């Protein structure tokens, strides 16, 4: 069973994303966090296959979380940005930072499935 970790400081967004993932990928185990700091504590304990991270979060944003996951925790798994940052250039900046994919909010269920299916179904 694939394990997916999602982090977003907005509890409503977390609930919606959790429900969408549960519908699209019923055989995936989803863990939710509302802060990047919680994620950094958990990755030492659990092996995840995919990370979905909001970008604009307090205390530690998604960019810093991404950097810490890669450089300090040596995470090589897929990390996808999920963000309301949709101004021209935001997507490019996110992908140039190293994120494997970008999903804009509000999240469209079909887009979510299209973007995540290759990562969820890979061996």
C-alpha positions as CSV (number, residue, x, y, z in Angstrom):
1,X,0.0,0.0,0.0
2,X,1.4,3.4,-1.0
3,X,1.7,6.0,1.8
4,X,1.0,9.7,1.1
5,X,1.7,12.6,3.4
6,X,-0.1,15.8,3.0
7,X,0.7,19.1,4.8
8,X,-1.4,22.3,4.7
9,X,-1.9,24.8,7.4
10,X,-5.6,25.2,6.4
11,X,-7.6,22.4,8.1
12,X,-10.5,22.7,5.5
13,X,-8.0,22.2,2.7
14,X,-6.5,19.2,4.4
15,X,-10.0,17.6,4.8
16,X,-10.9,18.3,1.2
17,X,-7.7,16.9,-0.1
18,X,-7.9,13.9,2.1
19,X,-11.4,13.1,0.9
20,X,-10.4,13.6,-2.8
21,X,-7.4,11.3,-2.4
22,X,-9.6,8.7,-0.6
23,X,-12.0,8.7,-3.5
24,X,-9.5,8.7,-6.3
25,X,-7.0,6.3,-4.7
26,X,-8.9,4.1,-2.2
27,X,-5.9,1.8,-1.6
28,X,-3.6,4.6,-0.5
29,X,-2.8,5.4,3.1
30,X,-3.0,9.2,3.7
31,X,-1.4,11.0,6.7
32,X,-2.3,14.6,7.3
33,X,-0.3,17.4,9.0
34,X,-1.1,21.1,9.5
35,X,2.5,22.2,9.9
36,X,5.8,21.6,8.2
37,X,7.5,21.1,11.5
38,X,5.3,18.1,12.3
39,X,6.3,16.6,8.9
40,X,10.0,16.8,9.7
41,X,9.4,15.0,13.0
42,X,7.4,12.2,11.3
43,X,9.7,11.4,8.3
44,X,12.2,9.9,10.7
45,X,9.5,7.4,11.8
46,X,7.5,6.6,8.6
47,X,8.5,5.9,5.0
48,X,6.3,7.8,2.6
49,X,6.0,7.3,-1.1
50,X,4.7,10.7,-2.0
51,X,4.6,14.1,-0.3
52,X,2.0,16.8,-1.1
53,X,2.9,20.2,0.4
54,X,1.2,23.6,0.5
55,X,3.7,26.4,-0.2
56,X,2.3,29.3,1.8
57,X,2.5,28.1,5.4
58,X,3.5,29.9,8.6
59,X,6.7,29.3,10.5
60,X,8.1,27.1,7.7
61,X,6.9,27.4,4.1
62,X,6.8,24.7,1.5
63,X,10.0,25.8,-0.1
64,X,11.9,25.4,3.2
65,X,10.2,22.1,3.9
66,X,11.2,20.8,0.5
67,X,14.8,21.9,1.0
68,X,14.9,20.2,4.5
69,X,13.4,17.0,3.2
70,X,15.9,16.7,0.4
71,X,19.1,18.0,2.2
72,X,18.6,17.1,5.8
73,X,16.3,14.1,5.7
74,X,17.7,12.8,2.4
75,X,14.2,12.2,1.0
76,X,14.2,11.2,-2.6
77,X,10.5,10.5,-3.0
78,X,8.2,12.6,-5.1
79,X,7.2,16.0,-3.6
80,X,4.3,17.8,-5.2
81,X,3.4,21.5,-4.4
82,X,-0.2,22.3,-3.8
83,X,-0.8,26.0,-3.7
84,X,-3.0,29.0,-4.3
85,X,0.0,30.8,-5.8
86,X,-1.2,31.0,-9.3
87,X,0.3,34.3,-10.6
88,X,2.3,34.0,-13.8
89,X,5.7,32.7,-12.9
90,X,4.7,30.9,-9.6
91,X,4.5,27.5,-11.3
92,X,7.9,27.9,-12.9
93,X,9.4,29.1,-9.7
94,X,8.0,26.1,-7.8
95,X,9.2,23.6,-10.4
96,X,12.6,25.3,-10.6
97,X,12.9,24.9,-6.8
98,X,12.8,21.2,-7.4
99,X,9.2,20.1,-6.8
100,X,8.2,17.2,-9.0
101,X,4.8,18.7,-9.9
102,X,2.5,21.6,-9.2
103,X,-1.3,21.5,-8.4
104,X,-3.1,24.8,-8.1
105,X,-5.9,25.6,-5.6
106,X,-8.8,25.3,-5.7
107,X,-8.0,21.7,-6.5
108,X,-9.8,20.1,-9.4
109,X,-10.4,16.4,-8.8
110,X,-9.6,15.4,-12.4
111,X,-6.4,17.4,-12.4
112,X,-5.4,15.8,-9.1
113,X,-5.9,12.4,-10.5
114,X,-4.1,13.1,-13.8
115,X,-1.1,14.6,-12.0
116,X,-0.8,12.1,-9.2
117,X,-1.6,8.8,-11.0
118,X,1.9,8.3,-12.5
119,X,3.5,8.8,-9.0
120,X,0.9,6.6,-7.2
121,X,1.1,3.8,-9.7
122,X,4.8,3.6,-10.3
123,X,6.5,0.6,-8.8
